[in-house]
């Protein structure tokens, strides 16, 4: 039968087939933000996730002030609700440590936060659930995705078929949408690996500062300590995948060595307690441009490789790309056109907003690499007041 918009029909389910307007795979920050932005559109949205919320997402847990700006643009009440949300820590500064353990501190012009992803993602997801036009399907495995002239289609492992006018892939670093519809393959020059472990009772933990360490013998990459509520912290170590593969680096072993063998850090962790086993994750970096849309589909967040190449931040870019995708959907509904040429406007908008930072941060990443003397010198120069101000502008 000819496929028509769902808002012109009552909700239909025949032969285990669901008809919706928009299919979103992945209910993390990108997917939930996309669904939230569509709240007043009248469109029927199927929001799918392979897990059941609340669920953990391995990450640094740093949520910059940009996230509040995005929420405010969607609905000012969302920013107000986030400010009232607990538990979180308010982040007002960062401290960078050079290989010779000289420090550079700088303040952020706007306050950010550290929030466990299990809490932050669930908060966004619960907001998305409030829209009665959203059909939420959790704990589902996507078996196949495809598009044709008339619709996008998703087949679940339980045999359910979902058809929509457009498919939004927000399904992370291992996105089935990116692989199946965009032939995405990992490029280790533009991909990072990282590990994370939660700790409590780290000595000298500053509740308002992100700590980043560039350590001799562990470059190019960095070790971090990000403060959470209840005297807990997100501790991690990340490195470019190209280096990991070339030097056969074990990230978990490296982080253990950093914590136990480097005197300045070992002293901080002497009485600290690990709260979980070390967990690993991949980071598709935004240092390379991709086609992030095509006929009846768009990619957002990690699925679109929109992680900052230097800082590793990806929450805000995921949220903004989800918002942009939703706004493109509303335009395309009005035009009755989800062709590749029309959706290309989404790519252009994303890269117009993000590519400048991505490109500059990629060059910075490559410049620093494993150059110990250069990093030591730059940290020293960074303490010059005028330079310090420029660093603040660079990141926030």
C-alpha positions in Angstrom: 0.0 0.0 0.0 1.1 3.6 -0.4 2.7 4.9 2.7 1.2 8.1 4.1 2.1 10.3 7.1 0.9 8.9 10.4 -0.5 12.3 11.5 -3.0 11.8 8.7 -4.0 8.4 10.1 -4.8 6.8 13.4 -1.9 4.8 14.8 -1.8 1.6 12.7 -0.3 -1.8 13.5 -0.9 -4.7 11.1 0.9 -8.0 10.9 3.4 -6.9 13.5 4.2 -3.8 11.5 4.2 -0.4 13.1 3.7 2.8 11.0 5.2 6.0 12.4 6.5 9.2 11.1 10.0 9.1 12.6 12.2 6.2 13.8 15.0 7.1 16.2 17.4 4.3 17.0 19.3 5.1 20.3 17.8 7.0 23.2 21.0 8.6 24.6 21.5 12.4 24.5 21.2 12.6 20.7 18.1 10.4 20.3 16.3 11.8 23.3 17.1 15.4 22.4 15.8 14.7 18.9 12.6 13.2 20.3 12.2 16.1 22.7 12.6 18.7 20.0 9.8 17.0 18.0 7.4 17.4 20.9 5.1 20.0 19.4 5.4 18.7 15.8 2.4 16.3 16.0 4.6 13.6 14.5 4.5 10.0 15.8 8.0 9.0 16.9 9.3 5.5 17.6 12.3 5.8 20.0 14.2 2.6 20.2 17.1 1.5 22.5 18.9 -1.8 22.9 19.0 -1.3 26.7 16.6 -0.5 29.5 16.9 2.9 31.2 18.5 3.9 33.5 21.6 2.4 32.0 25.3 3.2 32.2 27.2 4.8 29.4 31.0 4.8 29.6 32.1 8.4 29.3 33.9 11.2 31.1 30.6 12.6 32.5 31.5 16.2 31.8 28.5 18.2 30.6 29.5 21.7 29.5 27.4 24.9 29.5 26.6 24.3 25.9 24.1 21.6 26.9 22.2 24.2 28.9 22.1 26.5 25.9 20.7 23.7 23.7 18.0 22.9 26.2 17.1 26.5 26.6 16.7 26.9 22.8 14.3 23.9 22.8 12.4 25.0 25.9 13.7 27.4 28.7 12.0 25.2 31.3 14.4 22.3 30.4 17.4 24.4 31.4 15.7 25.3 34.7 15.0 21.7 35.4 18.6 20.7 34.7 19.9 23.4 37.1 17.6 21.8 39.8 18.7 18.3 38.9 20.8 16.4 41.4 23.3 14.8 41.8 25.8 16.9 40.0 28.8 19.0 40.6 29.3 22.5 39.2 32.4 22.8 37.1 34.0 26.3 36.9 37.6 25.6 36.0 40.1 23.1 34.5 43.6 22.2 35.6 46.0 20.8 33.0 49.2 19.1 34.1 52.3 18.9 31.9 54.7 15.9 31.8 56.9 17.7 34.3 53.8 18.2 36.5 53.6 22.0 36.1 50.0 23.0 36.2 47.9 25.4 34.1 44.5 26.5 35.6 41.8 28.4 33.8 38.3 29.4 34.6 35.3 28.7 32.3 33.2 31.7 31.4 30.1 29.7 32.0 29.5 27.0 34.6 29.4 23.4 33.4 28.6 20.2 35.3 29.8 16.7 35.9 26.9 14.2 36.0 27.0 10.5 35.8 25.8 9.5 32.3 23.5 6.9 34.0 21.7 9.9 35.6 21.9 12.5 32.9 20.8 10.2 30.1 17.9 8.9 32.1 16.9 12.4 32.9 16.7 13.3 29.2 15.0 10.0 28.4 12.3 10.5 31.0 11.5 13.9 29.4 11.3 12.2 26.0 8.9 9.7 27.4 6.5 12.4 28.6 5.4 13.0 25.0 2.4 10.8 24.3 3.2 10.8 20.6 6.5 8.9 21.3 6.3 5.2 21.3 9.2 3.9 23.5 10.7 0.5 22.8 13.5 -0.5 25.2 15.6 -3.6 25.4 15.2 -4.2 21.7 17.8 -5.5 19.2 17.8 -4.0 15.7 18.3 -6.7 13.1 18.1 -4.8 9.9 17.7 -1.2 8.6 16.9 -0.1 5.1 15.4 2.7 3.1 13.6 2.8 -0.2 11.7 5.3 -2.3 8.7 5.4 0.0 9.9 4.8 3.6 12.6 3.8 6.0 12.3 0.4 7.6 13.7 -1.2 10.8 13.3 -4.9 11.6 13.8 -5.9 15.2 15.0 -9.3 16.4 11.6 -10.2 17.7 10.2 -9.9 14.2 8.6 -6.4 14.6 8.9 -4.2 11.6 8.7 -0.4 12.0 8.2 1.9 9.0 8.6 5.6 9.0 9.2 8.6 6.7 12.7 9.0 8.0 15.3 7.2 10.2 17.6 8.9 12.7 20.6 6.9 13.7 21.7 7.9 17.3 23.0 4.5 18.1 26.5 5.3 19.1 30.0 4.4 18.1 29.0 1.0 16.7 25.9 2.4 14.9 24.1 -0.2 12.7 22.6 2.7 10.8 26.0 4.1 9.9 27.3 0.7 8.9 24.3 -0.4 6.9 23.2 2.8 5.2 26.5 4.8 5.1 29.1 2.0 4.8 30.9 3.4 7.8 34.3 1.9 8.7 36.6 2.8 11.6 39.5 5.0 10.6 42.1 4.7 13.4 43.6 8.1 12.6 40.2 9.6 13.6 39.2 7.3 16.4 40.2 7.0 20.1 40.0 4.3 22.7 39.5 5.1 26.4 38.9 3.5 29.7 37.0 4.7 32.8 36.7 3.7 36.4 34.7 5.4 39.2 36.6 6.1 42.5 35.8 7.5 45.9 38.0 9.4 48.4 40.7 10.6 46.0 43.1 12.8 48.0 42.9 16.6 47.1 39.9 16.2 44.8 38.7 19.7 43.8 34.9 19.6 43.5 34.7 22.3 40.8 37.7 21.5 38.5 38.3 19.1 35.7 41.9 17.6 36.0 43.7 16.5 32.8 47.2 15.0 32.8 49.6 14.8 29.9 52.1 12.1 31.1 55.4 11.1 29.7 55.3 7.6 28.4 51.5 7.8 27.9 51.3 10.2 24.9 49.5 11.0 22.7 46.7 10.8 25.1 45.7 12.0 28.5 44.7 10.8 32.0 41.7 12.6 33.7 40.1 13.0 37.1 36.6 14.6 36.9 34.8 15.3 40.2 31.3 13.9 40.9 29.0 14.3 43.9 29.6 12.5 47.2 33.4 12.8 47.0 33.5 10.5 44.0 35.2 10.9 40.7 35.3 9.7 37.1 38.9 8.6 36.4 40.0 7.6 32.9 42.7 7.4 30.3 42.4 7.8 26.5 44.6 7.6 23.5 44.4 7.7 19.7 43.5 4.3 18.3 46.2 4.5 15.7 48.8 4.7 18.5 47.1 1.9 20.5 47.2 -0.4 17.5 50.7 0.5 16.4 52.3 0.1 19.9 49.9 -2.7 21.1 48.9 -0.7 24.1 46.7 -2.1 26.8 44.7 0.8 28.1 43.5 -0.9 31.3 47.0 -1.9 32.2 48.2 1.6 31.3 45.7 3.3 33.7 46.7 0.8 36.4 50.4 1.8 35.9 49.5 5.5 36.0 47.6 5.3 39.3 50.1 2.9 41.0 53.5 3.9 39.6 53.6 7.6 39.0 54.4 9.2 42.5 52.4 12.4 42.1 49.3 10.4 41.2 49.9 7.4 43.4 49.9 9.6 46.5 46.4 10.9 45.5 45.0 7.4 45.2 46.7 5.9 48.3 43.4 5.8 50.2 41.0 5.9 47.3 38.5 3.1 46.7 37.6 1.9 43.2 33.8 1.6 42.8 33.8 -0.7 39.7 36.0 -2.6 37.3 37.8 -0.7 34.6 35.5 -0.3 31.5 36.6 0.5 27.9 34.9 2.5 25.1 35.5 3.9 21.7 35.4 7.5 20.5 34.7 8.3 16.9 36.3 11.7 16.5 35.0 14.7 14.5 38.4 15.3 12.9 37.2 13.9 9.5 34.1 14.9 7.6 31.6 12.2 6.7 28.4 12.1 4.8 26.0 12.0 7.8 22.8 11.8 5.9 21.4 10.1 2.9 18.0 9.0 1.4 15.6 9.0 4.3 18.2 8.9 7.1 20.4 11.1 9.3 23.2 10.3 11.7 23.7 12.1 15.1 26.2 12.1 17.9 28.7 9.3 18.1 27.1 7.6 15.1 28.0 10.7 13.0 31.6 10.8 14.5 30.9 14.1 16.3 33.3 13.9 19.2 35.8 16.7 19.8 39.2 15.5 18.6 41.1 17.1 21.5 38.9 17.2 24.6 36.9 14.0 23.8 33.6 15.8 24.5 30.6 14.4 22.8 27.5 15.0 24.9 26.8 18.5 23.7 27.5 17.8 20.0 25.2 14.8 20.3 22.4 16.9 21.7 22.9 19.7 19.1 23.0 17.3 16.2 19.8 15.6 17.6 18.1 19.0 17.7 19.3 19.9 14.2 18.0 16.5 12.9 14.6 17.2 14.4 14.4 20.6 12.9 15.3 19.2 9.5 12.6 16.6 9.9 10.0 19.3 10.5 11.1 21.1 7.3 11.2 18.0 5.3 7.7 17.0 6.4 6.4 20.4 5.2 8.2 19.8 1.9 7.2 16.1 1.7 10.8 15.4 0.8 13.3 13.2 2.5 15.6 12.7 -0.4 19.4 12.8 0.0 19.7 16.2 -1.6 17.2 17.7 0.8 18.7 16.1 4.0 22.1 17.3 2.9 21.1 20.6 4.5 21.5 18.8 7.8 25.1 17.9 7.1 25.8 21.5 6.1 24.3 22.9 9.3 26.1 20.5 11.6 29.5 21.1 10.0 29.0 24.9 9.7 28.5 24.9 13.5 31.1 22.3 14.6 33.8 21.9 11.9 35.8 25.0 12.9 36.4 23.7 16.4 36.9 20.1 15.3 39.5 21.2 12.7 41.4 23.4 15.1 41.4 20.8 17.9 42.5 18.1 15.5 45.5 20.3 14.5 46.2 20.8 18.2 46.0 17.1 18.9 48.5 16.4 16.1 50.8 19.2 17.1 51.1 18.1 20.7 51.2 14.3 19.9 54.0 12.9 22.1 56.1 16.1 22.1 57.0 16.3 25.8 59.1 19.4 25.6 56.5 21.2 23.6 53.7 20.4 26.0 55.8 21.5 29.0 56.5 24.8 27.2 52.9 25.4 26.2 51.6 24.8 29.8 54.2 27.4 30.9 53.1 29.8 28.3 49.4 29.1 29.1 49.9 30.8 32.5 50.5 34.1 30.8 47.2 36.0 31.6 46.4 37.0 28.0 47.1 33.5 26.7 45.0 32.0 29.6 42.0 34.1 28.4 42.4 32.7 24.8 42.4 29.2 26.1 39.1 29.8 27.9 37.5 31.1 24.7 38.9 28.1 22.8 37.0 25.5 24.8 33.9 27.3 26.0 
